[in-house]
């Protein structure tokens, strides 16, 4: 097997100015003039020049190899100049988006399209391939957007949504921002010419006329034109004495550069014609005319435009409004995938997160990889930086998004820990919101009572609405600070901050839980003080049971007590029914049994009676935070709220605030939760000390 040739060469690597020739396919393929980028990347890193000129004449190739190449040049401290000598197609055009100026020969071409691949297998395999291509497209689109200083949505709309090849002349590339300067034509090297022959090598050397005729036979825009071979006699073996030159000048075969120029010009012609027709192609007549103009390779864009104008004038057509395209923010998707990668490595990832990580190619990334990537994106030189210096720069550099990445991970883990905690207070408390830290009122108005009869003079009487009661609730702030050091990142110590963030989330949840039960247990289990100066459970409030042990009979007595509550005006019974039973952890089983059993337990089974409180409660809450035998019966908090937990601005989850460390070699995060707990009513609750 012949030795594989290299598609690149490096000259004057140890001088002040070095030249890297990228002439051939990028990466591994079936063609003999290709190798992977591994060796090139290593050799580029060894170049000691102050300036590197990267000369490109390539039809593209492997996306991963192209990304490795551009990263190698971006990481090099030398000034980089990209020079497109002939063609920079596909991934080769992406390489030219790296740091440094792009010089483009006046007769050179650039081509951009969505990445493509071969795939086989079942539906899931094909979907994975499609997802991988989408991830590559995100990376490529961001590179073009950064180079052209455009929004990524503009790049997607211009080059990727239609699935076509988009060819740019030197003038067009400069106008779009993908090239900086136009230079005089450069003669392509022999290796580049040989590479072009794979696309343009008609057998038996067809004439210019045969190539032109072949091009007319193709009517597919944006695809490579393969001239058709014509039958020809085998060439005779050369004699020792050359034959005389014919008197008539023969038609000579075009050189490769001429064929490339013909194709390039035709691609440009087709693109310009298509651009003129595109707003009107919803009309069938215009679509047919476009096909005719594209197929006629002697039809110039100006003449095609005149034909279009004539057709529109005849048919009185008006431009159709092109449908608006909807685009996804690919940059944000990649950032989300980075967050998912860290979450998955910490064992906290979901199946969707794992898919995102796989599609983004971040499965094996560790914290150092993300720190290094953020610095590379910031344009800093990593070659002379230690691992700790890299992490330090990732924390402190103004354009680094490493701290944002960590904060996103911390916040997701914090909220995950908070929401996964086993909480019970939401089951019997109301949840509210306050706009600031001042006391906020909660009103419970009186009622009008029953309708009144008319007076002797046949007049209606005025109803008397008694004063309602007012309670107040205020929010306070609770929080904690944790610090992340650079050593944690260097050591890839995920548990040091991801696990800690989850613990903090659970701690915040437990804090609210503890405060609710502390309020309930205050004043010897009679609850917090209300605005009338009495505890929540008080004789004046008529909501304290007789002290009977937990049983069907005792629960029935508590039910009757709650239903007998009058409104604040004393005009009418509220007839509120209990829905939640809160008991000490040791009474949880008994409480559920009473709530579920069909019969009231009797010593003599022949005298069984139905359980009159069966299914009375839709929820039985038992907690170790309640001691003794005291039980609490609560109505549905949506009907008659008794205890309320109010969060500042309705933010029921803890927030995370970041501060760069000055005395600490890293960064600090402050976890904050603003809330308050208070009693806001008493008619919807009964307590019994039990026995």
Secondary structure, DSSP 8 states (H G I E B T S, - for coil): ------SEEEESTTSSEEEEEEES-BSS-SSTT---SHHHHHHHHH---SEEEEEEEE--B-HHHHHHHHHHHHHSSSEEEEEEEEEEETHHHHHTTSSSEEEEETT-EEEE--------SSHHHHHHHHHHHHHHHHHHHHHHHHHHT--HHHHIIIIITT---EEEEHHHHHHHTS-SEEE------HHHHHHHTTTS--TT--BHHHHHHHHHT---TTS----------------SS-----SS----B--HHHHHHHHHHHHHHHHHHHHHHGGGTTSHHHHHHHHHHHH-TT--HHHHHHHHHHHHHHHT-------------HHHHHHHHHHHHHHHHTT---HHHHHHHHHHT-TT--HHHHHHHHHHHTT---TT--HHHHHHHHHH-TT--HHHHHHHHHHHHHHHHHHHS---GGGTSEEEEESSSS-EEEEE-----S-----TTS----------EEEEE--EEEEEEEEEEHHHHHTT-HIIIIIHHHHHHHHHHHHHHHHHHHHHHHHHHT--B-TTSSBSS-GGGT-B-----SSHHHHHHHHHHHHT-B-TTSSSB------EEEEEGGGHHHHHHHHH-SEE--SSGGG-EE-TTTT--SEEEEETTS-TT-EEEE--TTTS--EEEEEETT--S-EEEEEE-SSSSEEEEEEEEEEEEEE--STTEEEE---
